[in-house]
Amino acid sequence: MIDLHIHSKYSDGTDSIDEIIKIVKGKNIPALSLTDHDTTFGVAEMIDKAEMENIKAISGVEISSVSNEHLIHVLGYNIDITNKQLQDLLKIIGNYFNKTFLERYTWLQKNHIIDFDLNKILKYSDFKQSLALSDILKAMIDDGAPYTLKDWPEFFNSKIKLYPDHHFIENFPVHPSESVEVIKQAGGIAVFAHPARIGNADLSEMELLLPRGLGGVEVYYPYHNKELVERYENFANEHELIKTGGTDWHGNELTTWNVEIGDYGVNSLKIIDPSF
């Protein structure tokens, strides 16, 4: 199964590009797509290293956005990662995440919830485009703190989540229509990621993006049961959209749902590009 939803250490995953390729090669998976959150930093490395192993890597990204108070992710496939509009948009999102990360961390330190040098987190994450909340725990572990990455859910719920959300959603700088349009400008196809995660607003939010050029729906996903798969297959068929899938892999310890790379996906890349 070709997994079209994989994250690496360049966003909020744990695996290096080499580690992902090792897993894919070991399972004889012929192709994959790296879809890190709001960055393409690992894409060129993935394409080059995958090619050396006779594995096809599709350039990808997962762009964060907000519509009607819903956090919506749009996957972009077969994109030109050098496209200026795309990189400008990712920079806007990255700057927003960094700003809100620092606001949150300052509050957590001030209220004695987390006592750890911020500079150590910044140094640990200096290869990334933007900071992820899990970088706090990763940097602490790297510094010798008695945690493992499997402690992340508890760490998040007992510490990180105590921060009162000061309008993160309502101030988010990007609407999914912008994500879809920029992905198209970058030569790619825009796919609505894991629609069930926004509940009953799933179909209405996807419908809003149809005039903007939405090209697909992530149908095959760990949280989508038989009824949801049928729901999204029907929507995709009705609107002539492609149907994609993937595991949303974040690494062995941070993937808290019971999947491995390749458990969800598609059988052929021709849905993305007939030349494959």
C-alpha positions in Angstrom: 0.0 0.0 0.0 1.4 3.4 -1.0 1.2 5.6 2.1 0.5 9.3 1.2 0.5 10.7 4.7 3.8 10.6 6.6 5.5 13.1 8.9 9.2 13.3 9.8 11.3 15.2 12.3 11.0 18.3 10.1 7.6 18.9 11.6 6.1 17.0 14.5 7.2 13.5 13.8 10.2 11.7 15.2 11.8 9.8 12.3 14.6 11.0 10.1 14.3 10.6 6.3 16.7 7.7 6.5 14.5 6.0 9.1 11.3 6.4 7.1 13.0 5.0 3.9 14.3 2.0 5.9 10.7 1.2 7.0 9.3 1.6 3.5 12.1 -0.5 2.0 11.7 -3.2 4.6 8.0 -3.5 3.8 8.6 -3.4 0.0 6.4 -0.3 -0.4 7.1 1.1 -3.9 6.2 4.7 -3.2 5.3 7.3 -0.5 4.8 10.9 0.1 6.3 13.0 2.9 3.6 15.4 4.0 5.1 17.4 6.9 3.1 20.1 8.6 3.6 23.5 6.9 7.1 22.8 5.6 8.8 21.2 2.7 12.3 21.1 4.3 12.6 17.3 4.1 11.1 16.8 0.6 14.2 17.2 -1.5 16.1 14.9 0.8 13.3 12.3 0.7 13.1 12.3 -3.1 16.9 12.0 -3.5 17.4 9.2 -0.9 14.2 7.3 -2.0 15.4 7.3 -5.6 18.7 5.6 -4.5 16.6 2.8 -3.1 14.3 2.6 -6.2 11.4 4.0 -4.3 9.2 6.8 -5.7 8.7 9.8 -3.5 6.0 12.3 -4.2 6.6 15.8 -3.1 4.0 16.7 -0.5 3.0 19.0 2.3 0.1 19.4 4.9 -1.0 23.0 5.2 -2.8 24.2 8.4 -5.7 26.6 8.0 -8.9 27.7 9.8 -12.5 28.0 8.6 -15.5 28.6 10.7 -13.5 27.9 13.9 -12.4 24.5 12.5 -8.7 23.7 12.2 -8.5 22.2 8.7 -5.5 20.5 7.1 -5.1 20.5 3.3 -2.6 18.0 1.8 -0.7 19.1 -1.3 0.7 16.4 -3.7 3.1 16.6 -6.6 3.9 20.2 -5.7 6.8 22.4 -6.9 8.6 23.0 -3.6 10.4 26.0 -5.1 7.2 27.8 -5.9 7.3 31.3 -4.3 3.6 31.5 -3.4 3.8 28.2 -1.6 6.9 29.1 0.3 5.6 32.5 1.2 2.4 30.9 2.6 4.4 28.4 4.6 6.5 31.2 6.0 3.4 33.0 7.2 2.1 29.9 8.9 5.5 29.1 10.4 5.9 32.6 11.8 2.5 32.3 13.4 3.3 29.0 15.0 6.6 30.3 16.4 4.9 33.4 17.8 2.1 31.4 19.5 4.6 28.7 20.7 6.7 31.4 22.4 3.6 33.0 24.0 2.5 29.6 25.3 5.9 28.6 26.6 6.5 32.0 28.4 3.2 31.5 30.2 4.0 27.9 31.2 7.3 29.0 32.6 5.9 32.1 34.3 3.3 29.9 36.0 6.0 27.3 37.1 4.3 24.5 35.0 7.5 23.9 32.9 10.9 24.7 34.2 13.3 24.2 31.2 15.6 26.6 29.3 13.8 27.9 26.2 17.2 28.3 24.5 17.7 24.5 24.7 14.5 24.0 22.8 15.4 26.5 20.2 18.9 24.9 19.7 17.4 21.4 19.5 14.9 22.6 16.8 17.1 24.9 14.8 16.9 22.7 11.7 13.1 23.2 11.5 10.9 25.8 9.9 8.7 26.2 12.9 8.4 24.9 16.4 6.0 22.1 17.4 4.7 21.7 21.0 6.2 18.2 21.1 9.7 19.8 20.6 9.4 20.8 24.3 9.4 17.2 25.4 11.9 16.1 22.7 14.4 18.7 23.9 13.9 17.8 27.5 14.6 14.1 26.7 17.6 15.1 24.7 18.9 17.0 27.7 18.5 14.0 30.0 15.0 14.4 31.5 13.4 11.1 32.7 10.8 10.9 30.0 10.2 9.0 26.8 8.2 10.1 23.8 5.4 7.8 24.8 4.9 10.2 27.7 3.8 12.9 25.3 0.0 12.5 25.6 0.2 12.7 29.4 2.8 15.5 29.2 0.5 17.5 26.9 -2.7 16.9 28.9 -1.1 17.6 32.3 1.1 20.6 31.4 0.8 22.0 27.9 -3.0 22.0 27.8 -3.1 24.2 31.0 -2.3 27.3 28.8 -5.5 29.2 28.2 -6.0 29.5 24.5 -5.8 33.1 23.6 -7.6 33.2 20.2 -5.2 30.8 18.4 -8.0 29.7 16.1 -9.7 33.0 15.4 -6.4 34.7 14.7 -5.0 32.0 12.4 -3.7 33.8 9.3 -4.7 31.3 6.6 -8.0 30.0 5.3 -8.2 26.6 3.5 -9.2 28.3 0.3 -5.8 30.0 0.2 -4.1 26.6 0.9 -6.0 25.0 -2.0 -5.2 27.9 -4.4 -1.5 28.0 -3.5 -1.2 24.2 -3.9 -2.7 24.5 -7.4 -0.4 27.4 -8.2 2.5 25.2 -7.2 1.4 22.6 -9.8 -0.1 20.2 -7.2 -3.4 18.7 -6.3 -5.1 19.8 -3.1 -6.7 17.1 -0.9 -8.9 17.6 2.2 -7.1 15.8 5.0 -8.9 13.5 7.5 -12.3 15.2 7.1 -13.9 13.2 10.0 -11.7 15.2 12.4 -14.0 18.2 12.1 -17.2 16.2 12.7 -20.5 17.1 11.1 -18.9 20.1 9.3 -16.9 17.8 7.1 -19.0 17.9 3.9 -20.0 21.5 4.1 -16.3 22.6 4.6 -15.3 20.5 1.6 -18.1 21.9 -0.5 -16.8 25.5 0.2 -13.5 24.5 -1.4 -14.8 22.9 -4.6 -15.0 26.3 -6.5 -11.4 27.0 -5.3 -10.0 23.9 -6.9 -10.2 21.1 -4.3 -8.9 18.0 -6.0 -9.3 15.2 -3.6 -10.4 13.7 -0.3 -8.4 11.7 2.1 -10.8 8.8 2.3 -8.6 5.9 3.7 -7.5 6.9 7.1 -7.1 5.2 10.5 -10.0 7.0 12.1 -12.4 6.4 9.2 -14.7 3.4 9.8 -16.6 1.7 7.1 -19.5 4.2 7.2 -17.1 7.2 7.0 -15.2 5.6 4.1 -18.4 5.2 2.2 -19.5 8.8 3.1 -16.2 10.2 1.6 -16.1 7.8 -1.3 -19.6 9.0 -2.3 -18.6 12.7 -1.9 -15.5 12.2 -4.0 -17.4 10.3 -6.7 -20.1 12.9 -6.8 -17.6 15.8 -7.3 -15.1 13.9 -9.4 -12.4 14.1 -6.8 -9.5 11.7 -6.3 -9.5 9.4 -3.2 -6.3 9.3 -1.2 -5.2 7.7 2.0 -2.4 7.3 4.5 -1.5 6.5 8.1 -0.6 10.0 9.4 2.6 8.4 10.7 4.5 10.5 13.3 7.1 7.9 14.3 6.8 4.7 16.4 6.4 6.5 19.7 4.3 9.6 18.7 1.9 7.7 16.5 -0.7 7.0 19.2 -3.1 5.2 16.9 -2.5 1.5 16.1 -0.9 1.7 12.6 2.3 1.2 10.8 3.5 2.9 7.6 1.6 1.3 4.7 -1.4 0.2 6.6 -3.5 2.8 4.8 -3.0 4.4 1.4 -3.6 3.8 -2.2 -2.6 1.1 -4.7 -1.4 3.4 -7.5 0.1 6.9 -8.0 -1.9 7.4 -11.2 -4.6 9.1 -9.2 -2.1 11.9 -8.6 -0.3 11.9 -12.0 -1.2 9.6 -14.9 2.4 9.5 -15.9 3.3 7.4 -12.9 
